[in-house]
Structures are given as C-alpha cells and as structure tokens.
Amino acid sequence: MQQLWMGGRWQSARDGGTTTVVNPADLTELAEIQVAGVGDMERAIGMARSTFDDGVWRNQPPEKRAAVLRGA
C-alpha cells in the first residue's frame, strides 16, 4: 500500500483511510493508496513551513529546486 510522502520520507496516514486507484479506460484496479486527512495535511504544511524557515529549501539555487520538483 502506498503511503504519504511528507518530510522527505514515506509515512502512514493518521486515520488509516485508503482508496483504490482505478484505470478509467478498463476499470482495472491499479493500486491501493492511503488518503491524507486534515491532520495529515496540517502535519505536511508544518513540515514544509519548517523546512522553508530553516533555509534548507529557500537557500537552494533555483536550478536545484527545479530538479527536485521534476524528480531528477
């Protein structure tokens, strides 16, 4: 089961909610994933704010930030 990516690592949803991802073309089930609740979103926002305030993300050159966002 796919977890949530927060704070640079995979983490479980606090409430354990899940959903099935379905291919709309043929309705086959592709994956079972966890669903973020309000608490998970607040936790992710707090982690992002902390990383920005600490300068870890903010001080990276734009090229490096772009590479991270592209998954390179």
Residue frames relative to the residue before (quaternion, step in Angstrom):
aa qw qx qy qz dx dy dz
M 1.0000 0.0000 0.0000 0.0000 0.00 0.00 0.00
Q 0.4205 -0.7201 0.5021 0.2293 3.56 -0.90 0.97
Q 0.2851 -0.7631 0.5616 0.1448 3.54 -0.86 1.02
L 0.5987 -0.5426 0.4491 0.3814 3.55 -1.36 -0.16
W 0.3274 -0.7289 0.5667 0.2009 3.60 -1.00 0.82
M 0.2129 0.7634 -0.5771 0.1972 3.58 -0.47 1.24
G 0.8504 0.1352 -0.0980 0.4989 3.54 -1.04 0.77
G 0.6805 -0.5211 0.2849 0.4292 3.55 1.11 0.66
R 0.7598 0.2656 -0.2042 0.5571 3.59 1.20 0.37
W 0.5590 -0.5842 0.4670 0.3580 3.55 -1.30 0.36
Q 0.0013 0.7993 -0.5991 0.0468 3.56 -0.92 0.97
S 0.5020 -0.6482 0.4859 0.3027 3.54 -1.20 0.57
A 0.5300 -0.5957 0.4984 0.3403 3.54 -1.20 0.62
R 0.5541 -0.6490 0.4111 0.3205 3.56 -0.96 0.86
D 0.7713 0.3560 -0.2089 0.4845 3.60 0.88 -0.85
G 0.4854 -0.7116 0.4045 0.3072 3.58 1.29 -0.01
G 0.3681 0.7462 -0.4857 0.2680 3.59 1.22 0.26
T 0.0732 -0.7931 0.6043 0.0198 3.56 -1.08 0.77
T 0.0711 -0.7587 0.6421 0.0843 3.52 -1.37 0.22
T 0.4019 -0.6924 0.5451 0.2490 3.54 -1.24 0.45
V 0.2838 -0.7271 0.6019 0.1690 3.57 -0.95 0.94
V 0.1074 -0.8133 0.5718 0.0004 3.55 -0.74 1.13
N 0.4461 -0.6537 0.5456 0.2755 3.56 -1.08 0.83
P 0.3595 -0.7725 0.4747 0.2207 3.63 -0.49 1.12
A 0.5923 0.5952 -0.3668 0.4004 3.59 1.16 -0.43
D 0.8365 0.0893 -0.0221 0.5401 3.59 0.90 -0.87
L 0.4566 -0.7364 0.3926 0.3085 3.56 1.38 0.18
T 0.3868 0.6937 -0.5158 0.3211 3.61 1.13 0.53
E 0.4761 -0.6586 0.5055 0.2899 3.55 -1.12 0.72
L 0.2434 -0.8015 0.5352 0.1091 3.57 -0.76 1.07
A 0.8014 -0.1407 0.1426 0.5636 3.59 0.92 -0.87
E 0.3089 -0.6716 0.6337 0.2281 3.49 -1.35 0.38
I 0.0169 -0.8233 0.5662 -0.0359 3.59 -0.64 1.10
Q 0.4952 -0.6265 0.5064 0.3252 3.54 -1.25 0.43
V 0.2991 -0.7484 0.5717 0.1533 3.55 -1.16 0.67
A 0.3895 -0.7227 0.5256 0.2232 3.57 -0.85 1.02
G 0.2359 -0.7448 0.6087 0.1379 3.52 -1.03 0.88
V 0.7580 -0.3596 0.2696 0.4726 3.56 -1.31 -0.09
G 0.6565 0.5191 -0.3118 0.4498 3.60 0.92 -0.86
D 0.6415 0.5152 -0.3152 0.4729 3.57 1.05 -0.79
M 0.6573 0.5028 -0.3124 0.4665 3.57 0.96 -0.83
E 0.6465 0.5094 -0.3220 0.4678 3.58 0.96 -0.81
R 0.6401 0.5192 -0.3151 0.4705 3.57 1.03 -0.81
A 0.6619 0.5006 -0.3020 0.4690 3.62 0.93 -0.87
I 0.6488 0.5058 -0.3168 0.4721 3.59 0.96 -0.84
G 0.6428 0.5228 -0.3176 0.4611 3.59 0.99 -0.80
M 0.6484 0.5063 -0.3129 0.4747 3.58 0.99 -0.82
A 0.6599 0.5014 -0.3066 0.4682 3.59 0.95 -0.88
R 0.6471 0.5176 -0.3199 0.4595 3.59 0.95 -0.84
S 0.6551 0.5190 -0.3018 0.4587 3.56 0.95 -0.91
T 0.6567 0.5076 -0.3064 0.4661 3.57 0.94 -0.89
F 0.6522 0.4977 -0.3125 0.4788 3.58 0.99 -0.80
D 0.6844 0.4968 -0.2920 0.4467 3.59 0.83 -0.98
D 0.6621 0.5031 -0.2990 0.4681 3.59 1.07 -0.73
G 0.5125 -0.6769 0.3947 0.3512 3.58 1.26 -0.23
V 0.4220 0.7226 -0.4666 0.2863 3.60 1.24 -0.14
W 0.7529 0.3418 -0.1935 0.5281 3.60 0.84 -0.91
R 0.6600 0.5545 -0.3036 0.4058 3.55 0.84 -1.03
N 0.7368 0.4375 -0.2332 0.4596 3.60 0.98 -0.81
Q 0.4952 0.6366 -0.4430 0.3914 3.60 1.26 0.03
P 0.5134 -0.6254 0.4715 0.3506 3.61 -1.01 0.69
P 0.6478 -0.5520 0.3514 0.3901 3.61 -1.08 0.65
E 0.6277 0.5494 -0.3459 0.4295 3.61 1.00 -0.73
K 0.6632 0.4939 -0.3031 0.4736 3.57 0.99 -0.82
R 0.6363 0.5151 -0.3298 0.4701 3.60 0.97 -0.82
A 0.6449 0.5189 -0.3196 0.4612 3.60 0.98 -0.86
A 0.6470 0.5185 -0.3201 0.4584 3.60 0.96 -0.82
V 0.6346 0.5187 -0.3276 0.4701 3.60 0.99 -0.79
L 0.6846 0.4897 -0.2904 0.4551 3.57 0.86 -0.95
R 0.6738 0.4686 -0.2910 0.4917 3.60 1.13 -0.60
G 0.4720 -0.6859 0.4334 0.3448 3.57 1.25 -0.25
A 0.4106 0.7243 -0.4613 0.3065 3.59 1.21 0.39
